[in-house]
Amino acid sequence: MRFIPISVLVLAVTVASGCSPAPAPVQDSTPTPETTSIVSEPVATSTDTESPAHAHTAPHGGTLVMLGDHVANVELVLNPTIGALTAFILDGEAENAVPLSAPGLPVVITLEGQEPQTLTLAPAENVLTGETKESTSQFTAQFDALKGATAFKGSIPELTIYGVTMKNIAFEFP
C-alpha cells in the first residue's frame, strides 16, 4: 500500500480552501415580450452622454443612438454627397445586427432653419448577410434636403425591438 506524505495533503487542502466559489451564472437580460412592457416618451439618448468607461463604437462610422437602457442601438450614417441616410439596427452593445420585420423606419429630420420633415427609410436587402427586405437590420433613403448637410436634429417616432415599443427617440447628428 502506498502512502501520500502529509505535506502533500496539507498543501492540497490549503490550495483548495483558498479558491473562491464559482461565480453565479450571468442571466441574459435581453428583453422579451414576456418580460417587458411598452415604454413611451423619450427613452433614447446618444451614447455621447455615456461615461467614457462604457462607450460603444459605431461599426459603420456613423452616429449611435441608444434605445432605452442598452436595449439596442440605431446607428445613423449620412452620405451628404447624395443625401442618403442609412439606419443600422444593432444590439445593446452596438456589435451585432438586429434584423427587424418592418415595412420602413420613419425618421423626422430637422435641418437648421427649416421645418421638421418626415422621411421613411426603406428596408434594404443585403446579400452578404443574407438579410432580405422582409427581415433586415438596414434601412435607407435618399433625401435631397440632406445633400451637403453636416448636422441635424431628429427623432424616430416609434420603433419596436425585442418586443419593446419605444416612442419619440430624439437624437442629434452627428
Stockholm file with secondary structure:
# STOCKHOLM 1.0

chainA/1-174         MRFIPISVLVLAVTVASGCSPAPAPVQDSTPTPETTSIVSEPVATSTDTESPAHAHTAPHGGTLVMLGDHVANVELVLNPTIGALTAFILDGEAENAVPLSAPGLPVVITLEGQEPQTLTLAPAENVLTGETKESTSQFTAQFDALKGATAFKGSIPELTIYGVTMKNIAFEFP
#=GR chainA/1-174 SS CCCCCHHHHHHHHHHHHHSCCCCCCCCCCCCCTTTCCCCCSCCEEEGGGSCGGGCCCCTTSSEEEEETTTTEEEEEEEETTTTEEEEEEEETTSCSBCCBCCSCEEEEEECTTSCCEEEEEEECCBTTTTBBTTBBSEEEEECGGGTTCCCEEEEEEEEEETTEEEEEEEEEEC
#=GC SS_cons         CCCCCHHHHHHHHHHHHHSCCCCCCCCCCCCCTTTCCCCCSCCEEEGGGSCGGGCCCCTTSSEEEEETTTTEEEEEEEETTTTEEEEEEEETTSCSBCCBCCSCEEEEEECTTSCCEEEEEEECCBTTTTBBTTBBSEEEEECGGGTTCCCEEEEEEEEEETTEEEEEEEEEEC
//
